[in-house]
Amino acid sequence: MTEAYIALGSNLGDARGQVLAALRALATLPDTRLLAQSPLYLTPPWGVLEQPPFINAVAHIDTGLAPHALLDALLAIERAAGRVRDGERWGPRTLDLDVLHVDGVSLADDRLQLPHPRIQERAFVLLPLHDLAPELLVPGQGRVEELLARLDTTGCERLP
């Protein structure tokens, strides 16, 4: 079993409901346990700015799935939520799940890069990740608490 962190986000339909349903779905993956989930955050869009705000969270899991099998399982959860990957980057979506970090794994291929290469740029990832693992060292990027301290979190709101 290996610990991993998964980013969750949605800004279409019942975004809060989509993220909460995805957290429940993570807990049902084979050979996987949901260890913790962050609070939800309302965050401004990133990349494409002309779209609704997002609901974001991070899940901490313990899994026996290999990284690519975990990615495939996340893509299946997205499809079940109505996500259609049409090639548009950073646009609106019913659900987005990203593998952020898998303990002891560093890889880069055409399907998956670990750790996620843009963690350090994204307040919508670092805020909920900080709630779970402020001391986590993201190889090649730094500690979560240090990365978050460098970012502007204006417009990000922790939800009750």
Phi, psi and omega in degrees: 000142182228140177279143180214160177237133183239130174270140178234139177205152178203145173216017176236146179065219177276080186301314180300313179298322179296316181293316179296320178295321179294322176298318177296321180295323177301322182291345181258001179296147180301140174054036184222141175235134173278114182274321182197157174226143180283167166297163174276149177233142169263122186227150177291156178298155181234138181089270176272113188275338182273072179199166181295159174295163182254154163258126182232154176202171173227140176248142174251120183236161170241122188221149172264357179286138173292157184308316180289326176293323176297315177302314179300320179295321178294319178297324177294321176296318177300312181299319179297334178272002178094010180287130173243119178273106184252011179095345178289130179261138172066019179269185179295150182203149176290323180200138176227125178237127180232135171283118181270315189202136172234121183308129176077006183243127172229122180204159176209116173218190185288349181251331190207137173233126179230136354295164180305130189289346184242020178306314187293349182264350196239106177298326182293343174264314187290326179300305179291328177295322178298324178299329183266322190209068182298332182270356182303128176268116177269109185308131178080356183236319180128184178282145183306314182298324179288319179297317180295322181298338181273350187258152172276121180254017179304133178088353178268131184228124175288130182267150179290000000 
